[in-house]
Amino acid sequence: MIGRPLLRQQTYRWTLNCLFSSERDMNPHAPNRDYFGREREASAFEKAEEASAPWWLRAFATKTRRRMDLYRFHPKYFTISKFKAWLAKHERNMDIMGQAYVPERHKVLGSDLATAHFIVYRGGKVKFAGRDDWIVLDEKTKLCEELPVRFTRGWYVEALDVSGTGLRYEGLVNLVSLKKLKWLSLKDCEHVDNWFLDRLSGEVGETVEYLDLSGCTQLTEEILSCMYRFKNLKELDLTGIPTTSSFELGCLLLEDAIPGLKIKGVEYRSLPMESEQKSLNI
């Protein structure tokens, strides 16, 4: 006795044979080669589609159904490169959220201690006025017991070392009201660009005397337009920044505009020699 699933399958095939076979009209007992040929082609197409699908989508397939419905009908075309791009964008958004301004932190700690907590717990170093030691995060416990957890008078940030950290433009909102900050290092910070420095100059430009921007390759000659805000700047390190003749000339003008400023990392090779300057009446 034929079971119901098998009977249903045979009935389905017989109906298709009757509908799509021209040979069936002439000879009802002849096999429908057209239908079975299309079935084999569809099976081959399914196998080819399965082979071209990413390996991480093949995990959704079953033994009885090899075709990836998730892969076929999803509105986006999934590839490894697009998945990596989505993952990078997601990590960037999470990083920006992690550097957001927290009002409660500044209310409890004050501006200086809140900035110290923000920098130290992101891999930076902090030095306070009247203290010789740098405060860093303990690598074992991932804590910093040296920093007060409540507002304490006399704790004023004097130096910040943010070298090699992931500080972003959005995180500069945490560096506010630092009236004693004199030393700042942003060496090898990958997210430091012209917009970053423009906002930084508005936050700490009046007090900083030493600024290290070496290794910040995203900076261009346009940063010179905002450097005038660092009124008390004594030393500026621009090592590793791509230079042009106009950039070198701008550095010379900046040294004249800010008394006592010394710029490191600019060799002024593109500028004309003294003999050429005389001929050009410079």
Backbone hydrogen bonds, N-H to C=O, Kabsch-Sander energy under -0.5 kcal/mol:
donor,donor_aa,acceptor,acceptor_aa,energy
7,L,3,G,-2.5
8,R,4,R,-2.7
9,Q,5,P,-2.1
10,Q,6,L,-2.4
11,T,7,L,-2.3
12,Y,8,R,-2.1
13,R,9,Q,-2.2
14,W,10,Q,-2.4
15,T,11,T,-2.2
16,L,12,Y,-1.9
17,N,13,R,-2.4
18,C,14,W,-1.9
19,L,15,T,-1.7
20,F,16,L,-2.6
21,S,17,N,-1.2
22,S,20,F,-0.6
25,D,21,S,-0.5
25,D,22,S,-0.5
26,M,22,S,-0.8
27,N,23,E,-2.4
30,A,27,N,-1.8
33,R,31,P,-1.1
36,F,32,N,-1.4
37,G,33,R,-2.0
38,R,34,D,-2.2
39,E,35,Y,-2.1
40,R,36,F,-1.9
41,E,37,G,-2.2
42,A,38,R,-2.4
43,S,39,E,-2.1
44,A,40,R,-2.3
45,F,41,E,-2.3
46,E,42,A,-2.2
47,K,43,S,-2.0
48,A,44,A,-2.2
49,E,45,F,-2.6
50,E,46,E,-2.3
51,A,47,K,-2.2
52,S,48,A,-1.7
53,A,49,E,-0.9
57,L,54,P,-1.5
58,R,54,P,-1.1
59,A,55,W,-0.6
60,F,57,L,-1.5
61,A,58,R,-1.6
62,T,65,R,-1.9
69,D,67,R,-1.2
72,R,68,M,-2.4
73,F,69,D,-2.4
74,H,70,L,-0.7
78,F,76,K,-0.9
83,F,79,T,-2.2
84,K,80,I,-2.3
85,A,81,S,-2.1
86,W,82,K,-2.4
87,L,83,F,-2.3
88,A,84,K,-2.5
89,K,85,A,-2.2
90,H,86,W,-2.3
91,E,87,L,-2.4
92,R,88,A,-2.1
93,N,89,K,-2.3
94,M,90,H,-2.2
95,D,91,E,-2.2
96,I,92,R,-2.3
97,M,93,N,-2.2
98,G,94,M,-1.9
99,Q,95,D,-0.9
99,Q,96,I,-0.7
100,A,97,M,-1.2
105,R,102,V,-0.6
106,H,102,V,-1.3
107,K,103,P,-2.0
108,V,104,E,-2.1
109,L,105,R,-2.3
110,G,106,H,-1.5
114,A,110,G,-2.1
115,T,111,S,-2.0
116,A,112,D,-2.2
117,H,113,L,-2.5
118,F,114,A,-2.2
119,I,115,T,-2.4
120,V,116,A,-2.7
121,Y,117,H,-2.0
122,R,119,I,-1.4
123,G,120,V,-1.6
124,G,119,I,-2.4
125,K,161,D,-2.2
126,V,135,I,-1.7
127,K,159,A,-2.3
129,A,156,Y,-2.8
131,R,128,F,-1.7
135,I,126,V,-3.2
136,V,134,W,-0.6
138,D,143,L,-2.5
142,K,138,D,-2.0
147,L,144,C,-0.7
151,F,108,V,-1.6
155,W,152,T,-1.1
156,Y,154,G,-1.0
158,E,127,K,-2.7
159,A,127,K,-2.1
160,L,183,W,-2.2
161,D,125,K,-2.5
162,V,160,L,-0.6
162,V,185,S,-2.5
164,G,187,K,-2.4
165,T,162,V,-1.7
171,G,168,R,-0.8
172,L,169,Y,-1.2
173,V,170,E,-0.7
174,N,171,G,-1.7
175,L,172,L,-1.6
176,V,174,N,-1.1
179,K,177,S,-1.1
181,L,178,L,-0.8
182,K,158,E,-2.7
183,W,158,E,-1.8
184,L,210,Y,-1.9
185,S,160,L,-2.2
186,L,212,D,-2.8
188,D,214,S,-2.3
189,C,186,L,-1.4
190,E,188,D,-0.7
192,V,189,C,-1.2
193,D,191,H,-0.6
197,L,193,D,-2.2
198,D,194,N,-2.0
199,R,195,W,-2.0
200,L,196,F,-2.3
201,S,197,L,-2.3
202,G,198,D,-0.9
203,E,199,R,-1.0
203,E,200,L,-0.5
204,V,200,L,-2.6
205,G,201,S,-1.0
207,T,204,V,-1.0
208,V,204,V,-1.7
209,E,182,K,-2.8
210,Y,182,K,-2.2
211,L,235,E,-2.1
212,D,184,L,-2.0
213,L,211,L,-0.6
213,L,237,D,-2.4
215,G,239,T,-2.3
216,C,213,L,-1.5
217,T,215,G,-1.5
219,L,216,C,-1.5
223,I,220,T,-1.7
224,L,221,E,-1.3
225,S,222,E,-1.3
226,C,223,I,-1.5
227,M,223,I,-0.7
229,R,226,C,-1.3
230,F,227,M,-1.5
231,K,205,G,-0.5
231,K,229,R,-2.0
232,N,205,G,-0.6
233,L,230,F,-1.2
234,K,209,E,-3.0
235,E,209,E,-2.0
236,L,262,K,-2.5
237,D,211,L,-2.2
238,L,236,L,-0.6
238,L,264,K,-3.0
241,I,238,L,-1.6
248,E,244,T,-2.4
249,L,245,S,-2.2
250,G,246,S,-2.2
251,C,247,F,-1.9
252,L,248,E,-1.7
253,L,249,L,-2.0
254,L,250,G,-2.0
255,E,251,C,-2.1
256,D,252,L,-1.5
257,A,253,L,-1.8
258,I,254,L,-2.2
261,L,258,I,-1.6
262,K,234,K,-1.7
264,K,236,L,-3.3
264,K,262,K,-0.5
267,E,265,G,-0.5
277,Q,273,M,-2.5
278,K,274,E,-2.0
279,S,275,S,-1.6
280,L,276,E,-1.7
281,N,278,K,-0.8
282,I,277,Q,-3.0
